[in-house]
Amino acid sequence: MKGMSLEITEELIARQPLEAQAIIRALLARIQQLQDQLNQSPRNSSVPPSTEHPHAKPPRPKSQAARRRGGQPGHTRYVRPLLPSGQCDECGLHEKVATFSAIISTHFSPPEGQDFGE
């Protein structure tokens, strides 16, 4: 039985009082019955096949070492080479907007008499 370090043998049961022996045997039988039910599917039981999707695949076990998006450890990095400036139609410097107030001030104007905290 999974999760138990003590194996229940007939010898161990025989050392118990008669009432306890009956209870132990009944519980072991019930445990076995429940384990058998867990292992059943429409393929190995009397349940009709229509209860299982015809294209059902067993769920894949989730691996602990799931890979993340992007380059993986040990993978050589690939960077696209820049074009020579002579082959470009337009050259310019692009900077990222760093602050929330800069985004707000470029896209919205404050109501008259108020500002955005600058």
C-alpha positions in Angstrom: 0.0 0.0 0.0 1.3 3.5 -0.9 2.3 5.8 1.9 2.5 3.1 4.6 5.8 2.0 6.0 4.2 -0.8 8.0 3.2 -3.9 6.0 0.1 -5.5 7.4 0.6 -9.3 7.3 -1.6 -12.1 8.4 0.8 -12.8 11.2 0.3 -9.2 12.5 -3.5 -9.5 12.2 -3.5 -12.9 14.0 -1.8 -11.3 17.1 -4.9 -9.0 17.5 -8.1 -9.7 19.4 -10.8 -11.4 17.3 -12.9 -8.2 17.0 -9.9 -6.2 15.9 -9.1 -8.9 13.3 -12.5 -8.6 11.8 -12.3 -4.8 11.6 -8.8 -4.9 10.1 -9.8 -7.4 7.4 -13.0 -5.4 6.6 -11.0 -2.2 6.3 -8.3 -3.8 4.2 -10.9 -5.2 1.8 -12.5 -1.7 1.6 -9.2 -0.1 0.8 -8.5 -2.6 -1.9 -12.0 -2.1 -3.4 -11.4 1.7 -3.5 -8.0 1.4 -5.0 -9.5 -0.9 -7.7 -12.1 1.7 -8.5 -9.4 4.4 -8.9 -7.7 2.3 -11.5 -10.8 1.7 -13.6 -11.6 3.3 -17.0 -14.1 2.5 -19.7 -11.5 0.3 -21.3 -11.1 -2.1 -18.3 -14.5 -1.9 -16.6 -18.2 -2.4 -17.3 -18.7 1.4 -17.8 -20.0 2.1 -21.3 -17.3 3.4 -23.7 -19.5 6.5 -24.4 -18.5 7.9 -21.0 -14.9 8.4 -22.3 -14.2 10.9 -25.1 -13.1 9.0 -28.2 -9.9 11.1 -28.7 -9.2 11.6 -25.0 -5.5 11.5 -24.2 -4.2 10.8 -20.7 -3.1 13.9 -19.0 0.6 14.6 -19.3 2.6 14.7 -16.1 3.9 18.2 -15.4 7.6 18.2 -15.5 9.4 20.1 -12.8 11.9 21.5 -15.3 9.5 23.2 -17.6 11.3 25.4 -20.0 10.6 29.1 -20.1 10.1 31.2 -23.3 13.2 32.5 -25.0 16.7 31.3 -25.2 17.5 28.3 -23.1 20.7 27.8 -21.0 23.5 26.7 -23.2 21.9 28.0 -26.4 24.1 30.3 -28.4 22.6 33.8 -28.7 21.6 35.0 -32.1 21.5 38.8 -32.8 20.4 40.2 -36.1 23.2 42.2 -37.6 22.5 45.9 -38.2 22.2 47.2 -41.8 24.9 49.6 -43.0 23.5 53.2 -42.8 23.9 53.5 -46.6 21.2 50.8 -47.1 18.7 52.4 -44.7 15.9 54.8 -45.8 15.8 56.5 -42.5 18.1 56.6 -39.5 17.1 57.9 -36.0 17.4 57.4 -32.3 14.5 55.9 -30.4 14.2 56.3 -26.7 11.8 54.6 -24.3 9.5 56.8 -22.3 10.5 56.1 -18.7 7.9 57.7 -16.5 4.2 57.6 -16.1 3.9 61.4 -16.0 5.8 61.6 -19.3 3.3 59.3 -20.9 0.3 61.2 -19.5 1.7 64.6 -20.5 2.3 63.4 -24.1 -1.1 61.9 -24.6 -3.4 64.0 -22.4 -3.8 67.6 -21.6 -4.8 68.5 -18.1 -8.1 70.4 -17.4 -7.7 74.2 -17.3 -6.2 75.4 -14.1 -4.9 71.9 -13.1 -1.8 69.9 -13.8 -0.8 66.3 -13.4 1.5 66.9 -10.5 4.6 68.2 -12.3 
